[in-house]
Amino acid sequence: MAGTVFPEEIRLKVMLRSRHCCEYCKSLDKFSPVFFTIDHIIPPLQGGTHDLRNLAYSCPLCNRLKWQKINAVDPVTNSPVRIFNPRTDVWEERFRWSEDYLQIIGVTAIGRATESALRLNREKLVLYRKEMLEIGQHPPQISPN
């Protein structure tokens, strides 16, 4: 999976717009042992561009799980829907935090399908959130579109 190498200026704009947070799972980059990536919301193989409006800041695992996907199956309706788009969707309209802030809950078909496809509540991510909550670094402020 060779990725696109973006100029530092583009990378910085995407990172700042996201507030240093994965735009899917909401992990903070400053606590990651690996660099976050720039994700094509619509992959180039599916007609996506390198324009800022098609780029999202992503932790490596969300990026790998999303890869070429633009659609996923809503586990409630069993219907295909598009994956969450950080440029056009409002996070709070598609997801909410569980009462303990450890799980992301999809509240729409797009939210549920994205949560399932990107495994937004994978075991290590939930443990990460618990640790971040204990040191006052979670939940992150949700970034605007």
Phi, psi and omega per residue, in radians:
M1 nan 1.250 3.088
A2 -1.220 2.269 -3.101
G3 -1.718 2.927 3.069
T4 -1.296 2.392 3.050
V5 -1.636 2.030 -3.108
F6 -1.682 2.550 3.037
P7 -1.029 2.593 -3.104
E8 -0.963 -0.621 3.138
E9 -1.070 -0.758 3.123
I10 -1.180 -0.823 3.135
R11 -0.980 -0.769 -3.134
L12 -1.123 -0.742 3.120
K13 -1.078 -0.770 -3.133
V14 -1.152 -0.753 -3.134
M15 -1.117 -0.799 -3.135
L16 -1.160 -0.695 3.126
R17 -1.059 -0.598 -3.119
S18 -1.470 -0.114 -3.045
R19 1.060 0.674 3.076
H20 1.101 0.581 -3.013
C21 -2.270 2.382 3.043
C22 -1.006 2.254 -3.074
E23 -1.356 -0.032 3.088
Y24 -1.864 -1.069 -3.059
C25 -1.619 -0.171 3.098
K26 1.243 0.379 3.023
S27 -1.280 2.573 3.113
L28 -1.582 2.364 -3.098
D29 -1.178 -0.486 -3.066
K30 -1.164 -0.254 3.116
F31 -1.831 0.097 -3.107
S32 -1.623 2.375 3.085
P33 -1.331 -0.171 3.128
V34 -2.171 2.718 3.139
F35 -1.203 2.482 3.012
F36 -1.295 2.843 -3.070
T37 -2.049 2.918 3.006
I38 -1.737 2.143 -3.106
D39 -1.767 2.409 2.946
H40 -1.447 2.022 -3.141
I41 -1.022 -0.883 2.959
I42 -1.835 1.990 -3.072
P43 -1.050 2.562 3.111
P44 -0.945 -0.626 3.113
L45 -1.139 -0.266 3.123
Q46 -1.911 0.276 3.081
G47 1.721 0.059 3.130
G48 -1.296 2.717 -3.113
T49 -1.891 3.092 3.069
H50 -1.647 0.195 -3.137
D51 -1.171 2.577 3.136
L52 -0.932 -0.553 -3.135
R53 -1.221 -0.183 3.125
N54 -1.983 0.266 -3.090
L55 -2.055 2.476 3.103
A56 -2.355 2.626 3.066
Y57 -1.490 2.284 -2.987
S58 -2.476 2.434 2.990
C59 -1.194 2.734 -3.074
P60 -1.014 -0.651 -3.105
L61 -1.276 -0.714 3.065
C62 -1.062 -0.713 3.119
N63 -1.072 -0.766 -3.127
R64 -1.179 -0.719 -3.133
L65 -1.212 -0.586 3.116
K66 -1.326 -0.836 3.110
W67 0.727 -1.909 -3.092
Q68 -1.700 0.095 -3.074
K69 -1.243 2.419 2.928
I70 -2.162 -0.256 3.109
N71 -2.270 2.740 3.054
A72 -2.633 2.961 -3.098
V73 -1.665 2.250 3.024
D74 -1.257 2.085 -3.093
P75 -1.163 -0.296 3.125
V76 -1.458 -0.820 -3.096
T77 -1.670 -0.211 -3.076
N78 1.061 0.455 3.139
S79 -1.907 2.549 3.073
P80 -1.298 2.403 3.074
V81 -2.436 2.888 3.111
R82 -1.292 2.698 3.091
I83 -1.355 2.664 3.084
F84 -0.841 2.303 3.113
N85 -1.982 1.905 -3.099
P86 -1.090 -0.290 3.132
R87 -1.530 -0.474 -3.074
T88 -2.015 -0.366 3.139
D89 -1.721 2.594 3.024
V90 -1.674 2.140 -3.048
W91 -0.917 -0.822 -3.083
E92 -1.151 -0.308 3.082
E93 -1.503 -0.327 -3.109
R94 -1.851 -0.425 -3.054
F95 -2.428 2.864 2.935
R96 -2.565 2.820 3.060
W97 -1.498 2.574 2.990
S98 -1.131 2.898 -3.088
E99 -0.994 -0.573 3.136
D100 -1.574 0.050 3.122
Y101 1.134 0.353 -3.112
L102 -1.725 -0.338 -3.099
Q103 -2.177 2.532 3.010
I104 -1.648 2.229 -3.119
I105 -1.981 2.122 3.064
G106 -1.273 2.222 -3.112
V107 -1.887 -0.017 3.043
T108 -2.320 2.997 3.104
A109 -1.010 -0.751 3.124
I110 -1.114 -0.760 3.115
G111 -1.088 -0.808 -3.130
R112 -1.130 -0.761 -3.134
A113 -1.127 -0.712 3.128
T114 -1.183 -0.780 3.120
E115 -1.006 -0.730 -3.129
S116 -1.239 -0.865 -3.064
A117 -1.143 -0.668 -3.109
L118 -1.670 0.044 3.115
R119 0.857 0.977 -3.045
L120 -1.188 -0.122 3.082
N121 -2.122 0.588 3.096
R122 -1.038 2.629 -2.978
E123 -0.917 -0.864 -3.103
K124 -1.180 -0.522 3.104
L125 -1.226 -0.669 3.072
V126 -1.141 -0.705 3.082
L127 -1.125 -0.700 3.072
Y128 -1.025 -0.832 -3.134
R129 -1.063 -0.687 3.124
K130 -1.070 -0.805 3.117
E131 -1.114 -0.737 -3.141
M132 -1.152 -0.650 3.098
L133 -1.081 -0.717 -3.115
E134 -1.149 -0.452 3.120
I135 -1.833 0.234 3.055
G136 1.314 0.402 -3.121
Q137 -1.910 0.216 -3.117
H138 -2.573 2.519 -0.032
P139 -1.348 2.635 3.103
P140 -1.244 2.753 3.038
Q141 -1.150 2.274 -3.135
I142 -1.264 2.298 -3.082
S143 -1.450 2.589 3.082
P144 -1.286 2.878 3.116
N145 -1.096 nan nan
